[in-house]
Structures are given as C-alpha cells and as structure tokens.
C-alpha cells in the first residue's frame, strides 16, 4: 500500500496545527496589548478591537485551546499542557464573572465592529421573514438586556469603562500567569 497520501496528510495536519498555534498566540498577544493600552487611555477603536479579540477568544479560541489541551494530555509536554490548562481555566472564570447582559454587549460590539449592518439583531430579515431568535436567545430578551445595560451606565463609553475596570485586572493577571518563567 502506498503510504504517500497518509504521510502527506500527517504533514499537512502538523503544519496546519503549528500555523494555527502561532495565529492563536498572535491573537492573544494583541488582546493583551489592547488590554494594556486601554488601561492607560480610552480609545474607541482599540475598544472595538478589544471586544472582537475577547469575544472570539471565548468562542473560537476556547475550542482551539481545548483541542490542543486534549492532544497534550497524551504527551509529556507538561509545561505546554499547564500553560493551556491555566489559559482555559482563567478564561472560563473570566467568562463566568460576566453577566449574560455584559457578554451579550461584548458580542454585540464585536458584531458592530465586524459588520456594517446588524441584521442578525433585526426582527425583519432581508427575505422578509420574521426572526425571533439569535443564537438561541429571543431577540426581545437580547434587546432588553442591551437597553437595560445602557440605561444603567448611561452610554456605550460608560459601559466600556465599567467592563474595562471589571476585566483589566483579570486579563493582566492572566498575562502574568502565562508569561512567568
């Protein structure tokens, strides 16, 4: 039997994994950079980028971390396994510290910075169908959560200050944990 396709598949899989690991590391570095910059000075552009990086880290990033962690559990690279384990544990705790409304706000701001129109939050869709849910939640509940959060804090900028204060220390501590030698 010809082993060439199997060996090529293995090589491509290893290369893909290594490339994705570097892309992931760069994503996390940018998140920590933005967190640090927003600690020093508020910037709306950095804030939107921060929400995008953070939201995607919770979603696609967590899937990647768990995939790598599952692979590392079969090896002997304890240092790397501990790093990814600390990362997923910390992200899980940070996510748990956010209310559903706060997390929904972060997701909405990520959506705002990535899409011109917010069609997925609209009841009437382009095809004139009525949409009642987004990601398993009722649109009216999402809208109420967002409106209540804005009413509570008075503006998007005030929500940003509040969430930054809530998240910056935790993300800075995570950075310290991941970079300690």
N, C-alpha and C positions, 0 to 999 in steps of 0.2 A: 504494500500500500504506500502511496505517495504521501510523505509527511509534510511536503511543502505548504499546502494550504493551512494545515494545523499550526505549523511553526510561524507562518506569516500572520495568522490570526492572533497567536500569542504575542508576537512582536508588536502588532498594531494595538492590541489591548494594553500592553505595558506602556507604550508610548502615549496613548490616549490618557491613561491614568496619571502618568508623570506630568503631562502638559496640564491636565485639569487641576492637579495639585498645585502647580505653580500659579495658575489662574486664580485659584481659590485663595492662595496666600496673598496675592496682589490685591484681591478684593478686600480681604481682612485688613491689610495694611492701609488701604485707602479709608476704610471705616475708622480705624484708629486715628489716622491723620485728621479726618474730618471732626471726630470727637474732640481731639486736642484743639483744633482751630476754633471750634465753637465754644470751647471752654474760655478761650481768650477774648473772642469777639463774635457777636452775632452777625451772620451773613445769610441772607435768604437763599442764595444759590447753593452755598455749602449745606444749608439746612435741608433743601430738597434732595441733594445728592446723599446726604447722611441718611435720610429716611429710606431712600431707594436701596442703599447698601445694607442697611439694617434689616429691612423687610425681607429682602432676598436672602440674606444670611439666615434668617429664621426659617425660610422655606426651602429653597433650592440648596442653600448651604448646609442646612441640617441633614438633608437627605444625603448629600455628599459625605459629610462628616461620619454619619452612621455607616455608610458603605465602606469607607476607609477603616473605620474602627472595627467593623466586622472582619475585614481582611486581616487587620493587625492582630486580632485575637488568636489567629492561627500561627503567628510568627513569634519571633523572640526580640522584636524591637520595642522594648519596654518604654524607652524614652518617648518615642513617637506615639505609642499607644496611650501613655499618660497625658501627653500634650492634647491629643484629640479627645480623650476622655474628659479632661478638665474643660476643654472648649465646649463640648456638648452639655456638660453639667452646668456650666456657667450660663450658657445661652438658654437652657431650659429654665433656670432660676430667674434670669432677667425677663424672659417671656412671661413667666408666672407672676412676676411683680407688676406687669402691665394689666390694667383693666381691659375688658373687651372693647370698650369705647376708645381707649387710648391706642390699642393695637389697630382697631379699625381706622382711626385717624391716621396713623402711620401708613397703613395700606392705602388709604385714600390719597394722601400726599404723594406716595410713590406713584400711584396711578396718574395723578396730576402732572407729575414731572416727566412721565414716560409717554403720555398720550395727549393729543390735542383736545380730544373730546372725552367726556366722562360717560359715554353711552352705557357702560355696564351698570351705572348707578341710576339710569333713567327708566321710568315705567314704560314709556312708549319707545319701542325699538325702531330702527330704520325700516324694517319689513312690516311695520305697523302692528306687530304682535305686542301684547301686554306682558311685561316682565314683572314678576312679583318677588323673585329671589336673586341674590347674588352670592355665590359661594356657600349656598345652603342657609343663608340668613335672609329674612324678609327685608325687602328694601325699606319699608316703613320703619323697621327697627334700626336699621343702619342709619337712616336719615335722622331719626330721633336721637340716637347716640351721638352723632356728629353735632347736631344742633345743640344738644344739652352741654356737650363739652365746650363748644364755642361760647355759649351763654355763660357757662361757669367761669371761663377765663377771659372772656371779652373780645378776643381776637385770635387770629392764627398766630401772630407773633407771640402773644402771651402764652398760648399753648406750647409753642416752641420752647420758650424759656422754661416753662414748667417741666416739659418732657426732658429737656437737656439737663436740668437740675436732677431729675429723677434717674437719668441714665448715665450721665457722665462719670460719676464716681464708680459705678459698677463696671463700665467699659474700661475705665482707666485701671481698675483693679485686675480685670481680665487681661489687659495688656501686660501688666506687671507679672502676673502669673505665667503667661505664655513666654515672656522674654527673660525670665530669671534663669540663671545658669547654675 
